[in-house]
């Protein structure tokens, strides 16, 4: 789509085609699944059997903005034509009732002053209606002070014409300045990948901005939509779960000055913790990506959306680097935007990997962070309010003996001796 619009070079499209041929296509092996968000960002939801259609008429402006262009132009054209015809009929009836349409002898005596000059037929009344509403005023026809009703009709038609013009200009401006127009230059990688990063399976995709004007306060949000069943047996066809974006600041804010790889670590609290290479092919889920921000040039809040189905998530692949430094500035090669390379990765899920490594679900955090071990009394060790029994298998960071250097020699002292010595010193201070 972007290549057809001329926003990207032809090499970008050719690279995408070559990438699709090299990568395994799993979509042909089974029927295509329905998705809530299309790749272009539109919502793939059809609303049927809506009985309260009158609610849309209560918000006419939003309804007209949401309409397609040909429907909007048809409504505007019909509104102008109907208003011109309506007031043309009123001007003709007024001239007919006043007797302005009766034929007169040019050589005879002048008749009474007409309400509107130079109206001899319905065609001339229609031309006068157009002149009044669009303020053209050729000067051949004008309202006289003979009929006060004509002055009132003139005022009403001017006010109605201004209202139609204001609504038309507002709708045209809102339709041309919609936030989704800015989202056309925000691109996402066609596929998401799962590859190891820092020893953990990580879901990654790439996002980039083709314009030089930046998106201010850009935030990105990930959600998983899947079918779930509660403990009571209730089937929830659409269950939305938030996914935490990997960010040291613990926020979803990004600085989109160049294409970024957005990652999510598949940890114990992740909805993708039990996802493996085998279950990915049969799992019914959809990962939705929502990027929000403020357009720097217009100040309008925009939103770009896309989604990834299991057919578009590649296991054991990683994105190639597209950012290089040339002549003191960074350059981005968009021809490699969606290219990936295979990496060595286990087909097990993150949960199965933790089990093979001996990490328990409830104690994974405590075992991975073995710092600050302190004494908890005789027979146990305490850290962060938790107590381990000394008879239980002790972790690697709790040695039974601690070497202590004293007077240039290393002396091995038991932890029990240290605790007893501390207690004796406290008792001795109390006695003194």
C-alpha positions as CSV (number, residue, x, y, z in Angstrom):
1,X,0.0,0.0,0.0
2,X,2.8,2.4,0.9
3,X,4.7,1.5,-2.3
4,X,1.7,2.2,-4.4
5,X,1.3,5.7,-2.9
6,X,5.0,6.5,-3.7
7,X,6.0,6.9,0.0
8,X,8.5,4.1,-0.2
9,X,11.0,3.2,-2.9
10,X,10.3,0.2,-5.2
11,X,13.1,-1.7,-3.5
12,X,11.1,-1.8,-0.3
13,X,8.2,-3.6,-2.1
14,X,10.6,-6.0,-3.9
15,X,12.3,-6.8,-0.6
16,X,8.9,-7.6,1.0
17,X,8.1,-9.9,-1.9
18,X,11.4,-11.7,-1.6
19,X,10.9,-12.0,2.2
20,X,7.5,-13.6,1.8
21,X,8.9,-16.1,-0.6
22,X,11.7,-17.1,1.7
23,X,9.6,-17.4,4.8
24,X,7.3,-20.3,5.4
25,X,3.7,-19.4,4.6
26,X,1.4,-21.0,7.1
27,X,-1.8,-19.2,6.0
28,X,-2.4,-21.6,3.1
29,X,-2.4,-24.6,5.4
30,X,-5.6,-23.7,7.1
31,X,-8.5,-21.4,6.7
32,X,-7.9,-17.7,7.3
33,X,-8.9,-16.6,10.8
34,X,-11.0,-13.6,11.5
35,X,-9.2,-10.6,13.1
36,X,-10.5,-7.6,15.0
37,X,-7.9,-5.1,13.6
38,X,-6.7,-5.4,10.1
39,X,-3.1,-4.7,9.0
40,X,-4.1,-1.2,7.9
41,X,-5.5,-0.4,11.3
42,X,-9.2,-0.4,10.6
43,X,-11.6,-2.3,12.9
44,X,-12.9,-5.5,11.3
45,X,-16.2,-5.5,13.3
46,X,-19.7,-5.4,11.6
47,X,-22.5,-4.0,13.7
48,X,-25.9,-5.6,12.9
49,X,-29.5,-5.5,14.1
50,X,-29.1,-2.0,15.6
51,X,-32.7,-1.0,16.4
52,X,-32.0,2.5,17.7
53,X,-30.9,4.1,14.5
54,X,-32.2,7.5,15.7
55,X,-29.1,7.9,18.0
56,X,-27.0,8.6,15.0
57,X,-29.2,11.6,14.1
58,X,-28.6,13.1,17.5
59,X,-25.0,13.6,16.5
60,X,-25.4,14.7,12.9
61,X,-22.0,16.3,12.6
62,X,-20.0,13.2,13.7
63,X,-22.2,11.1,11.4
64,X,-21.5,13.3,8.4
65,X,-17.7,13.3,9.2
66,X,-17.7,9.5,9.4
67,X,-19.4,9.1,6.1
68,X,-17.4,8.4,2.9
69,X,-16.6,11.3,0.6
70,X,-19.1,10.5,-2.1
71,X,-21.9,10.3,0.4
72,X,-20.8,13.6,2.0
73,X,-20.6,15.4,-1.4
74,X,-24.0,14.0,-2.3
75,X,-25.5,15.4,0.9
76,X,-23.9,18.8,0.5
77,X,-25.0,19.1,-3.2
78,X,-28.6,18.0,-2.3
79,X,-28.7,20.5,0.6
80,X,-27.7,23.4,-1.7
81,X,-30.1,22.4,-4.5
82,X,-33.0,21.9,-2.1
83,X,-32.5,25.2,-0.4
84,X,-32.2,27.0,-3.8
85,X,-35.3,25.4,-5.1
86,X,-37.3,26.0,-1.9
87,X,-36.6,29.7,-1.8
88,X,-37.0,30.0,-5.6
89,X,-40.5,28.7,-5.1
90,X,-41.1,31.3,-2.3
91,X,-39.9,34.1,-4.5
92,X,-42.0,33.0,-7.4
93,X,-45.2,32.7,-5.2
94,X,-44.5,36.1,-3.8
95,X,-44.2,37.7,-7.2
96,X,-47.3,35.9,-8.4
97,X,-49.3,37.0,-5.4
98,X,-48.2,40.6,-5.9
99,X,-49.0,40.6,-9.6
100,X,-45.4,41.0,-10.8
101,X,-45.7,38.2,-13.3
102,X,-48.5,39.9,-15.3
103,X,-47.5,41.1,-18.8
104,X,-47.2,44.9,-19.2
105,X,-47.0,47.1,-22.3
106,X,-43.5,48.6,-22.5
107,X,-45.0,51.7,-24.2
108,X,-47.8,52.0,-21.6
109,X,-47.9,53.5,-18.2
110,X,-45.6,51.9,-15.6
111,X,-47.2,49.5,-13.2
112,X,-46.9,49.1,-9.5
113,X,-43.4,48.7,-8.0
114,X,-42.6,44.9,-7.8
115,X,-41.4,43.1,-4.7
116,X,-38.3,41.9,-6.6
117,X,-37.3,43.5,-9.9
118,X,-36.7,41.5,-13.1
119,X,-38.6,38.3,-12.0
120,X,-40.7,37.2,-14.9
121,X,-40.7,33.4,-14.5
122,X,-39.7,30.6,-12.3
123,X,-36.3,30.5,-13.9
124,X,-35.6,34.1,-13.0
125,X,-36.8,33.4,-9.5
126,X,-34.3,30.4,-9.2
127,X,-31.4,32.6,-10.4
128,X,-32.4,35.2,-7.8
129,X,-32.4,32.6,-5.1
130,X,-28.9,31.5,-6.0
131,X,-27.7,35.2,-6.0
132,X,-29.1,35.8,-2.6
133,X,-27.7,32.6,-0.9
134,X,-24.2,32.7,-2.4
135,X,-24.0,36.6,-2.3
136,X,-23.2,36.9,-6.0
137,X,-25.4,39.9,-6.8
138,X,-25.2,40.6,-10.5
139,X,-27.3,43.7,-10.0
140,X,-30.1,42.9,-12.4
141,X,-32.5,41.7,-9.7
142,X,-32.9,43.2,-6.3
143,X,-35.4,43.4,-3.4
144,X,-37.4,46.6,-3.1
145,X,-39.1,48.2,-0.1
146,X,-42.5,47.4,-1.5
147,X,-43.0,44.1,0.3
148,X,-41.8,43.6,3.9
149,X,-42.3,39.9,3.5
150,X,-39.6,39.8,0.8
151,X,-37.1,41.4,3.2
152,X,-37.9,38.7,5.8
153,X,-37.4,35.9,3.3
154,X,-34.1,37.5,2.3
155,X,-32.9,37.4,5.9
156,X,-34.0,33.8,6.5
157,X,-32.3,32.6,3.3
158,X,-29.0,34.4,4.2
159,X,-29.0,32.8,7.6
160,X,-29.8,29.3,6.3
161,X,-27.1,29.7,3.6
162,X,-24.5,30.6,6.2
163,X,-25.4,27.6,8.3
164,X,-25.1,25.2,5.3
165,X,-21.7,26.7,4.4
166,X,-20.4,26.5,8.0
167,X,-21.4,22.8,8.3
168,X,-19.9,22.0,4.9
169,X,-16.6,23.7,5.6
170,X,-16.4,22.1,9.1
171,X,-17.0,18.6,7.7
172,X,-14.5,19.1,4.9
173,X,-11.8,20.3,7.3
174,X,-12.4,17.5,9.7
175,X,-12.4,14.9,7.0
176,X,-9.1,16.2,5.5
177,X,-7.4,16.7,8.9
178,X,-8.4,13.4,10.5
179,X,-5.8,11.8,12.7
180,X,-5.8,8.6,10.7
181,X,-4.3,10.5,7.7
182,X,-1.1,11.0,9.7
183,X,-1.2,7.3,10.6
184,X,-0.7,6.4,6.9
185,X,3.0,7.3,7.3
186,X,3.5,5.2,10.4
187,X,4.5,1.7,9.3
188,X,4.7,-1.5,11.3
189,X,6.6,-4.7,10.4
190,X,4.4,-7.2,8.6
191,X,5.5,-10.0,10.9
192,X,6.3,-10.1,14.6
193,X,9.2,-12.4,15.8
194,X,10.0,-14.3,19.0
195,X,13.7,-14.6,19.7
196,X,15.8,-14.9,22.9
197,X,17.0,-11.6,24.4
198,X,19.0,-11.6,27.6
199,X,18.3,-15.2,28.0
200,X,14.5,-14.9,27.9
201,X,12.0,-15.5,25.0
202,X,10.9,-12.1,23.8
203,X,8.2,-11.0,21.4
204,X,9.4,-8.2,19.1
205,X,8.1,-6.1,16.2
206,X,9.3,-3.0,14.5
207,X,7.6,0.4,14.1
208,X,8.9,3.4,12.1
209,X,7.8,6.9,11.0
210,X,8.4,8.0,7.4
211,X,7.9,11.7,8.1
212,X,10.5,14.1,9.5
213,X,7.9,15.7,11.8
214,X,7.8,13.8,15.0
215,X,5.0,12.3,17.1
216,X,5.0,14.1,20.4
217,X,4.4,12.1,23.6
218,X,4.2,8.9,21.7
219,X,3.0,5.9,23.7
220,X,2.5,2.3,22.5
221,X,0.2,-0.3,24.0
222,X,-0.1,-4.0,23.4
223,X,-3.1,-6.2,24.0
224,X,-3.8,-9.9,23.6
225,X,-7.3,-10.9,22.5
226,X,-8.1,-14.5,23.0
227,X,-11.0,-16.8,23.8
228,X,-11.0,-17.8,27.5
229,X,-13.1,-19.9,29.8
230,X,-13.7,-18.9,33.5
231,X,-13.7,-21.2,36.5
232,X,-17.5,-21.2,36.4
233,X,-17.5,-22.4,32.8
234,X,-18.4,-19.1,31.2
235,X,-17.0,-18.6,27.8
236,X,-15.6,-15.2,27.1
237,X,-15.1,-14.9,23.3
238,X,-13.1,-11.6,23.5
239,X,-10.9,-11.3,26.6
240,X,-8.5,-8.3,26.4
241,X,-5.2,-8.6,28.4
242,X,-2.6,-5.8,28.5
243,X,1.0,-6.6,27.7
244,X,3.8,-4.7,29.4
245,X,6.2,-3.2,26.9
246,X,9.9,-3.7,27.8
247,X,11.1,-0.3,28.9
248,X,13.5,0.5,31.7
249,X,11.4,3.4,32.7
250,X,8.4,1.2,33.3
251,X,6.2,3.3,31.0
252,X,4.9,2.8,27.5
253,X,6.4,6.1,26.2
254,X,8.7,5.9,23.2
255,X,10.9,8.4,21.3
256,X,10.1,7.7,17.7
257,X,13.0,9.5,16.1
258,X,14.1,6.4,14.1
259,X,12.5,2.9,13.6
260,X,12.4,1.1,16.9
261,X,12.0,-2.6,17.9
262,X,9.3,-2.9,20.5
263,X,9.9,-5.9,22.7
264,X,7.9,-7.8,25.4
265,X,9.7,-10.3,27.6
266,X,7.6,-13.5,28.1
267,X,7.9,-13.7,31.9
268,X,5.7,-15.4,34.5
269,X,3.3,-12.4,34.6
270,X,3.0,-12.3,30.8
271,X,-0.1,-13.6,29.0
272,X,2.3,-15.3,26.6
273,X,4.1,-17.2,29.4
274,X,2.8,-20.6,28.2
275,X,3.2,-20.0,24.5
276,X,5.5,-22.4,22.7
277,X,6.4,-23.0,19.0
278,X,3.9,-25.9,18.8
279,X,1.0,-24.1,20.6
280,X,1.6,-20.9,18.5
281,X,0.4,-22.7,15.4
282,X,-2.9,-23.8,17.0
283,X,-3.5,-21.0,19.5
284,X,-6.4,-18.7,18.7
285,X,-5.0,-15.3,19.7
286,X,-4.4,-11.8,18.3
287,X,-1.9,-9.3,19.5
288,X,-3.1,-5.7,18.9
289,X,-0.7,-2.8,18.7
290,X,-1.9,0.7,19.4
291,X,0.4,3.7,19.0
292,X,-0.9,7.1,20.2
293,X,0.6,10.5,20.1
294,X,0.2,14.2,19.2
295,X,1.1,15.4,15.7
296,X,3.9,18.0,15.9
297,X,2.7,20.2,13.1
298,X,-1.1,20.2,13.7
299,X,-1.4,19.3,17.4
300,X,-4.1,16.7,16.7
301,X,-4.0,13.5,18.7
302,X,-3.5,10.5,16.3
303,X,-3.7,6.8,16.7
304,X,-2.2,4.1,14.5
305,X,-3.2,0.4,14.9
306,X,-2.2,-3.0,13.6
307,X,-2.4,-6.6,14.8
308,X,-0.5,-9.8,14.6
309,X,-2.2,-13.3,14.3
310,X,-0.3,-16.5,15.0
311,X,0.3,-16.9,11.2
312,X,2.2,-13.6,11.3
313,X,4.4,-14.4,14.4
314,X,7.7,-16.0,13.4
315,X,9.4,-18.2,16.0
316,X,13.2,-18.2,16.2
317,X,13.8,-15.1,14.0
318,X,15.3,-11.7,14.7
319,X,15.1,-8.4,12.9
320,X,18.2,-7.2,11.0
321,X,19.8,-3.8,11.8
322,X,18.7,-1.0,9.5
323,X,20.4,2.0,11.2
324,X,23.9,3.0,10.1
325,X,26.1,6.1,10.7
326,X,27.3,7.9,7.6
327,X,29.1,11.2,7.4
328,X,28.3,12.2,11.0
329,X,24.5,11.4,10.7
330,X,22.4,8.4,11.2
331,X,20.8,6.8,8.1
332,X,17.9,4.4,8.0
333,X,17.6,1.8,5.2
334,X,13.8,1.1,4.9
335,X,14.4,-1.6,2.3
336,X,15.4,-3.9,5.1
337,X,12.6,-2.8,7.4
338,X,10.9,-6.2,7.7
339,X,13.8,-8.5,7.0
340,X,14.6,-11.1,9.6
341,X,17.3,-13.7,10.2
342,X,17.0,-17.1,11.9
343,X,18.5,-17.6,15.4
344,X,19.0,-20.7,17.5
345,X,16.1,-21.0,19.9
346,X,14.4,-23.7,21.8
347,X,10.8,-24.5,20.8
348,X,9.7,-24.7,24.5
349,X,7.6,-22.1,26.2
350,X,9.0,-19.7,28.8
351,X,7.2,-21.7,31.5
352,X,8.7,-25.0,30.3
353,X,12.2,-23.3,30.2
354,X,11.8,-22.1,33.7
355,X,10.9,-25.6,34.8
356,X,13.9,-27.1,33.1
357,X,16.1,-24.5,34.8
358,X,14.7,-25.4,38.2
359,X,12.9,-22.0,38.7
360,X,9.6,-22.4,40.6
361,X,6.7,-20.2,39.7
362,X,6.3,-18.7,43.2
363,X,10.0,-18.4,44.0
364,X,11.5,-17.4,40.6
365,X,12.0,-13.8,41.7
366,X,13.6,-14.7,45.0
367,X,16.0,-17.2,43.5
368,X,17.0,-14.9,40.6
369,X,17.7,-12.0,43.0
370,X,19.9,-13.5,45.8
371,X,21.2,-10.3,47.3
372,X,21.0,-9.0,50.9
373,X,20.7,-12.3,52.8
374,X,20.4,-11.6,56.5
375,X,20.1,-13.7,59.7
376,X,16.5,-14.6,60.7
377,X,17.2,-16.3,64.0
378,X,18.4,-19.9,64.7
379,X,17.4,-22.3,62.1
380,X,16.5,-20.2,59.2
381,X,17.5,-17.4,56.7
382,X,15.3,-14.4,56.0
383,X,15.1,-12.1,52.9
384,X,12.3,-9.7,52.2
385,X,10.0,-11.0,54.9
386,X,10.3,-14.7,53.7
387,X,12.0,-17.5,55.7
388,X,13.7,-20.7,54.5
389,X,14.1,-23.6,56.7
390,X,17.7,-24.7,57.3
391,X,16.8,-28.3,56.7
392,X,15.5,-27.4,53.2
393,X,17.9,-27.3,50.3
394,X,19.7,-24.0,50.4
395,X,20.2,-21.9,47.3
396,X,23.6,-21.3,45.7
397,X,23.9,-17.9,47.4
398,X,23.6,-19.3,50.9
399,X,26.9,-21.1,51.7
400,X,27.1,-22.8,55.1
401,X,30.6,-21.5,55.6
402,X,32.0,-18.0,55.1
403,X,35.7,-17.3,54.8
404,X,36.8,-14.4,57.0
405,X,40.2,-12.8,56.7
406,X,41.7,-11.9,60.1
407,X,45.3,-10.7,60.6
408,X,46.4,-11.7,57.2
409,X,45.1,-15.3,57.5
410,X,41.8,-16.8,56.2
411,X,39.7,-18.2,58.9
412,X,36.5,-20.3,58.3
413,X,33.7,-19.3,60.7
414,X,30.3,-20.9,60.7
415,X,27.2,-18.7,60.4
416,X,25.9,-20.2,63.7
417,X,29.1,-19.0,65.4
418,X,28.5,-15.5,64.0
419,X,25.0,-15.4,65.3
420,X,26.0,-16.7,68.7
421,X,28.8,-14.1,69.0
422,X,26.4,-11.3,68.1
423,X,24.0,-12.5,70.8
424,X,26.7,-12.8,73.4
425,X,27.9,-9.3,72.6
426,X,24.4,-7.9,73.0
427,X,23.9,-9.7,76.3
428,X,27.2,-8.4,77.6
429,X,26.3,-4.9,76.7
430,X,23.0,-5.2,78.6
431,X,24.8,-6.5,81.7
432,X,27.2,-3.6,81.7
